[in-house]
């Protein structure tokens, strides 16, 4: 693929019957138009939201160009697969089709079929519920400096890529668009959502991580870390699992055999996520100004790793 032929990151589009309400780094949200064409799209008043995964890719809080072809569909497929297996907590999915007489009518618009989820709207908690089972990434950098991760003391002598004695919960505050997310203490989550919800989010996150890690292990894959997001059902107040779940964008996945036999961090942490993008960007960009454009080979390698993870986990 030549540079001129590289795909650009997909952008929010007009969808018949839907109003565009919000765009994050990689997802676009729509609400039913209910016949309106130009009214403000209000997520607060809507009972349903269409969550569309784009092909955009982000790293270090920046959206990069070009996008990863097919990424939106791969992430959506993986999220749906995981939602089917995490049955211990309700999630935000609703039926994406309905029976009209003898006809089944699809509720997801054809232009975004395969990369969209129809969900109920929730009162989202302003917390990213991060669970780390292995020492890597920003956690490793902090450990080198302080022998701790997000203020949690860890044993001496750990190396990059080592398994932690037990998974740790390291929440982050979800910053508004354009600002950086911020690691926070558990005590700060208590201040944000109250002691009962803070404890529930921590306990649910650790339990979901344990379940998912065991499933991934059977497929020869290590779930090194991930982040969950939750919201409150507007009618019952019940805590509901939301957003994407356990995708290549929200998680670090490694090849289990490579981890066991590797002698260097690069050999051990053969990843099935966007670490290829992070590593390439970190080696060429100091964080100031606009990030450089991704070369075709990095785009292709990333897409291949996303596909391989889906195939390994699902067996498809």
MORAVEN-V523709 format. One record per pair of residues at least 6 apart in sequence whose C-alpha atoms are under 8 Angstrom apart, sorted by sequence separation. I is the first residue (numbers start at 1). J is the second residue. If there is no record, write none. Layout:
i=<I/I>
j=<J/J>
//
This chain:
i=<14/22/23/43/57/58/98/99/142/143/147/148/175/189/190/216/217/232/233/244/262/285/310/13/21/22/56/57/97/98/142/147/174/175/190/216/232/233/261/285/12/20/21/22/56/57/83/97/98/108/142/147/173/174/190/231/232/259/260/284/20/21/56/57/97/98/108/139/140/147/172/173/189/213/230/231/258/259/20/21/31/56/57/96/97/108/139/172/173/213/230/231/258/259/281/12/19/20/30/31/56/57/96/97/139/143/172/173/212/230/231/258/259/281/18/19/31/55/56/96/171/172/186/229/230/258/18/19/55/170/171/172/228/229/230/255/18/19/32/55/170/171/228/229/255/17/18/31/55/56/170/171/228/254/255/12/17/18/32/55/56/170/228/254/255/17/31/32/54/55/209/228/254/255/277/17/19/31/53/54/171/227/228/253/254/280/21/30/31/53/227/252/253/21/29/30/52/53/140/150/226/252/253/20/21/29/30/96/149/252/277/19/21/29/53/96/251/276/28/29/53/95/135/205/227/252/27/28/93/94/135/136/226/227/248/249/27/28/93/94/135/136/226/248/249/276/277/27/28/93/94/135/136/225/226/248/276/26/27/92/93/134/135/224/225/26/92/134/135/223/224/225/274/26/92/134/135/201/223/224/273/26/92/133/134/223/224/25/26/133/222/223/25/26/221/222/273/25/133/134/150/169/221/222/272/273/133/150/151/221/222/271/272/132/133/150/220/221/131/132/169/220/272/25/26/77/131/132/169/220/272/25/76/77/131/132/168/76/130/131/167/217/75/76/129/130/131/73/74/76/129/130/73/129/130/11/72/73/128/129/10/127/128/9/10/127/128/9/10/127/128/9/126/127/9/126/126/9/9/8/9/10/8/9/50/248/7/8/9/6/7/52/7/54/248/7/53/127/52/53/52/51/52/50/51/126/50/51/50/51/125/49/50/48/49/48/49/48/49/129/47/48/129/47/131/46/130/131/129/44/43/131/133/134/133/134/221/132/133/220/221/16/132/219/15/131/132/219/130/131/15/130/131/130/216/129/130/128/129/128/129/128/127/125/161/124/125/160/124/125/124/125/161/123/124/161/122/123/122/123/122/123/121/122/121/61/86/86/86/92/90/91/92/90/91/92/89/90/91/92/89/24/83/82/82/79/79/79/76/78/79/75/78/75/75/75/59/60/59/64/65/66/64/65/66/62/64/65/64/68/67/68/71/74/78/66/70/74/81/68/69/68/71/74/6/3/3/2/1>
j=<20/28/29/49/63/64/104/105/148/149/153/154/181/195/196/222/223/238/239/250/268/291/316/20/28/29/63/64/104/105/149/154/181/182/197/223/239/240/268/292/20/28/29/30/64/65/91/105/106/116/150/155/181/182/198/239/240/267/268/292/29/30/65/66/106/107/117/148/149/156/181/182/198/222/239/240/267/268/30/31/41/66/67/106/107/118/149/182/183/223/240/241/268/269/291/23/30/31/41/42/67/68/107/108/150/154/183/184/223/241/242/269/270/292/30/31/43/67/68/108/183/184/198/241/242/270/31/32/68/183/184/185/241/242/243/268/32/33/46/69/184/185/242/243/269/32/33/46/70/71/185/186/243/269/270/28/33/34/48/71/72/186/244/270/271/34/48/49/71/72/226/245/271/272/294/35/37/49/71/72/189/245/246/271/272/298/40/49/50/72/246/271/272/41/49/50/72/73/160/170/246/272/273/41/42/50/51/117/170/273/298/41/43/51/75/118/273/298/51/52/76/118/158/228/250/275/51/52/117/118/159/160/250/251/272/273/52/53/118/119/160/161/251/273/274/301/302/53/54/119/120/161/162/251/252/274/302/53/54/119/120/161/162/251/252/54/120/162/163/251/252/253/302/55/121/163/164/230/252/253/302/56/122/163/164/253/254/56/57/164/253/254/57/58/253/254/305/58/166/167/183/202/254/255/305/306/167/184/185/255/256/305/306/167/168/185/255/256/167/168/205/256/308/62/63/114/168/169/206/257/309/63/114/115/169/170/206/115/169/170/206/256/115/116/169/170/171/114/115/117/170/171/115/171/172/54/115/116/171/172/54/171/172/54/55/172/173/55/56/173/174/56/173/174/57/174/175/64/65/65/66/67/66/67/108/306/66/67/68/66/67/112/68/115/309/69/115/189/115/116/116/116/117/116/117/192/117/118/118/119/193/118/119/118/119/119/120/120/121/201/120/121/202/121/205/121/205/206/205/121/121/209/223/224/224/225/312/224/225/312/313/109/225/312/109/225/226/313/225/226/111/226/227/227/313/227/228/227/228/228/229/229/229/229/265/229/230/265/230/231/231/232/268/231/232/269/231/232/232/233/233/234/233/234/234/180/208/211/212/240/239/240/241/240/241/242/240/241/242/243/241/177/245/245/246/244/245/246/244/246/247/244/247/247/248/249/277/278/278/291/292/293/292/293/294/291/293/294/294/299/299/300/303/306/310/299/303/307/314/302/303/303/306/310/296/295/296/296/296>
//
